[in-house]
Amino acid sequence: MKSHAQIAVIGAGPAGLAAATKASSQGADVILFDEQPAPGGQIYRAVESATAAQKKVLGTSYARGEGLVRALRESSVDYRPASTIWQLTAEREIGVSRDGAAGIVTADRVIVAGGAIERPFPIPGWTLPGVATAGAAQILLKSSGLVSEGAIFAGSGPLLYLVVSQYLRAGLRPAALIDTTPRSNRWPALKKFAAALKRWDLLVEGAGWMREIRQASIRVERAASDLAIEGSDHAEAIVFHDGHGKPQRITGDRIFLHQGVVPNVNLTMSAGCRHHWNDRQLCWVPDVDRWYGSSLPGISIIGDGAGIAGAVAAEAAGRIAAIGVLQELGYSDAPTADKQSEPHRRKLAQENAIRPFLDLWFRPNDAHRIPDRPETIVCRCEEVTAGDLRQGIALGAPGPNQLKAFCRAGMGPCQGRMCGLTVTELLAAETGKDPEAVGYYRLRPPVKPLTLGELAALPISKE
Amino acid sequence: MRRIEAVDRSIVKIFFDGQLIEAYEGDSVAAALLSTGMKSIRDTAVTATPRGPFCMMGVCFDCLVEIDGLPNRQACMIQVYDGMVVERQSGAAAIASDSPSHNKQSTGKQSSGKT
């Protein structure tokens, strides 16, 4: 199998699909790696195999993915599904595993489209079996048509309402939607509402989900706080304070949590790309220029992995990055690239206009990001609690890496994906420093586990 | 969990701890296990506490199982195939070579009824 490409794209969601097809349309040789068995990313997951009934439940914005995937199938892109990327170096060496065999592919240009992951939701009991993310509920629906009777949805953010409305369309009645969006978010968000009207259609779509939920007359709790899940071997109930501060308890053994999505930065951080803390989105975001070039030459970062902006923006970013890379490789000149990118930049500006409003409206509750209660597990892999972390901080651990050495948080197989943001924010809160000054775990390859056998079977390099 | 409609994909038979499970082509191992109503599919390495699939997209590593003899596979990222043998992992892996089954725990609390 070919081990060098002019352009390697990592991730086959909207950003990666748009970038790969655009790049190959001008004759560049392009490899597209994706960890999933089929193209579409999480948002358009299984869009090729979805049945009519699934599409009806999933809604119109899901169908948008069909065109992107068709364009990939009609292109000359060397598409490699089920490929796990475990390394990206500054020299653009990509470590990839597929079917238990590892290899290294090099590229003149690498475009990373790693997408988003759901923000950690560290509350007591979030590790109990039966608790999953709202994203997981949607993945089960998209890939397998699986749903849960009597499910409880809790948290905040557009995806939560979307999944609940999809459940309703599938004929289910969730036991409750427990909305944790704080009322105090409204005023700062409304100040950004005028700009958000540029995407009035999206606001209308969101209002439609809300209407579906209202008309279904399922139990909806607003401005809920102090969430905790009870159960011994599995989830049995969720307890919380309602909008009036009154304690409530709802029984249920399938509980789906969500409080927004954040960029999936493990690969780009381990490569050494510079990142900064985004205070509005409360997450790490890579530094990129207007062509989505990262701080490392030849590596671009696009889509939600470069800052949460949604699927349509991701697609526009993918095309802009591809145009930029093609120009660097000599397929066009700078004025042509500028001209070609213009419509996509306009689209992007329109998409980005709604972000400040959405980010501020759905800013997750502090207490659900920075757990108060000492027994709350923060690092799911190593079972490190908020109490353990605070003890480590009291003992003098100045940053996430020292805390990791003190109490193993972030040392498990997920490599900090489920605890890293919590650890940064908890350290910031305890020490009075900015998250930017606190920093993040030092990530190193392999960013996904591979067996020693795979590693040993790698070809030996020339040096 | 249940399916929203009759599935027209072909049935795939897998085994979980010796128990036969009928899934459908295209299901991930995690989806296949959840479709039976199962909640926990492993016990953690540190305290052998039961866990189940959480993110379903390869991020959280809470669905690790042994598949056809290979431990620590992400059940949400691997699709089922006929005759697949899936085993529950309990606790930390034993390193000693005299252990006949490499993924059964050597230390810590043993969870009840799961071997």
Boltz contact constraints between the chains, C-beta under 6 A:
constraints:
  - contact:
      token1: [A, 37]
      token2: [B, 79]
      max_distance: 6.0
  - contact:
      token1: [A, 53]
      token2: [B, 5]
      max_distance: 6.0
  - contact:
      token1: [A, 117]
      token2: [B, 59]
      max_distance: 6.0
  - contact:
      token1: [A, 129]
      token2: [B, 39]
      max_distance: 6.0
  - contact:
      token1: [A, 129]
      token2: [B, 40]
      max_distance: 6.0
  - contact:
      token1: [A, 129]
      token2: [B, 50]
      max_distance: 6.0
  - contact:
      token1: [A, 129]
      token2: [B, 51]
      max_distance: 6.0
  - contact:
      token1: [A, 129]
      token2: [B, 52]
      max_distance: 6.0
  - contact:
      token1: [A, 130]
      token2: [B, 39]
      max_distance: 6.0
  - contact:
      token1: [A, 132]
      token2: [B, 54]
      max_distance: 6.0
  - contact:
      token1: [A, 133]
      token2: [B, 55]
      max_distance: 6.0
  - contact:
      token1: [A, 136]
      token2: [B, 55]
      max_distance: 6.0
  - contact:
      token1: [A, 136]
      token2: [B, 56]
      max_distance: 6.0
  - contact:
      token1: [A, 139]
      token2: [B, 56]
      max_distance: 6.0
  - contact:
      token1: [A, 140]
      token2: [B, 31]
      max_distance: 6.0
  - contact:
      token1: [A, 144]
      token2: [B, 27]
      max_distance: 6.0
  - contact:
      token1: [A, 144]
      token2: [B, 31]
      max_distance: 6.0
  - contact:
      token1: [A, 145]
      token2: [B, 3]
      max_distance: 6.0
  - contact:
      token1: [A, 145]
      token2: [B, 4]
      max_distance: 6.0
  - contact:
      token1: [A, 146]
      token2: [B, 1]
      max_distance: 6.0
  - contact:
      token1: [A, 146]
      token2: [B, 31]
      max_distance: 6.0
  - contact:
      token1: [A, 146]
      token2: [B, 35]
      max_distance: 6.0
  - contact:
      token1: [A, 147]
      token2: [B, 4]
      max_distance: 6.0
  - contact:
      token1: [A, 148]
      token2: [B, 1]
      max_distance: 6.0
  - contact:
      token1: [A, 170]
      token2: [B, 4]
      max_distance: 6.0
  - contact:
      token1: [A, 233]
      token2: [B, 50]
      max_distance: 6.0
  - contact:
      token1: [A, 234]
      token2: [B, 39]
      max_distance: 6.0
  - contact:
      token1: [A, 383]
      token2: [B, 46]
      max_distance: 6.0
  - contact:
      token1: [A, 383]
      token2: [B, 47]
      max_distance: 6.0
  - contact:
      token1: [A, 413]
      token2: [B, 61]
      max_distance: 6.0
  - contact:
      token1: [A, 414]
      token2: [B, 60]
      max_distance: 6.0
  - contact:
      token1: [A, 414]
      token2: [B, 61]
      max_distance: 6.0
  - contact:
      token1: [A, 417]
      token2: [B, 59]
      max_distance: 6.0
  - contact:
      token1: [A, 418]
      token2: [B, 60]
      max_distance: 6.0
